[in-house]
C-alpha cells in the first residue's frame, strides 16, 4: 500500500504579503473584511497544498 504526505508550497513571503494586505483591508473596512480573510486564507493554504507519494 502506497503512503502519501501533504506538501505545502507556500513560502513565508507569500503568507506575509497576504496577511499584510488583508490587515490593511480589515482596518480600512473597520473589521468587515475579517470573515472573508479567514475564508481566503484557508482557500490559499488548500490551493497550494499537494499530495505526494512517498
N, C-alpha and C positions, 0 to 999 in steps of 0.2 A: 504494500500500500504506500503510495507516494505521500510525502509530507510537504506541507506548504507553509509559507510565512508571509505576513504582510510587510511591505516595504513602502515607506512614505518618502516621496521625492521632494518635499518642501524643504527649503533652506531657511536659515534664520532671517536672512534679508527679506524673503518673501513674506514671512509671518510678521516681521517688524513693520514693514511698509503698510501692509493691510491693516494692522492694528492701529497704526498712527493715523491713517486716513479715516478709519471708522471712528476713532476717538474724536477727531476734529468734527466729523459729521454729527456725532452724538451731542457734542457741545453746541453746534450751530442749531440743531433741531430741538434743543432743550430736553434731550433724552428720548425723543420719539423714535429714534433710529435703533435703539437698543435691541428690541426683539428681532429686527432684521439682521443686525450684526451677528447674533447668535446663530441664526439660520444660515447666513452666508459663510460664517467661519466653519461650521460643521460641513457644509457643502464643499468648501475649499479643501478641507482635510480629506474627505471621502474621494473627491475627484483626483487627488494627487497620490492616492494610495494604490499600489499594485499588489497582485498576488503572485508570488514566485515559488516555483517548485524547488525544493532543497535536493 
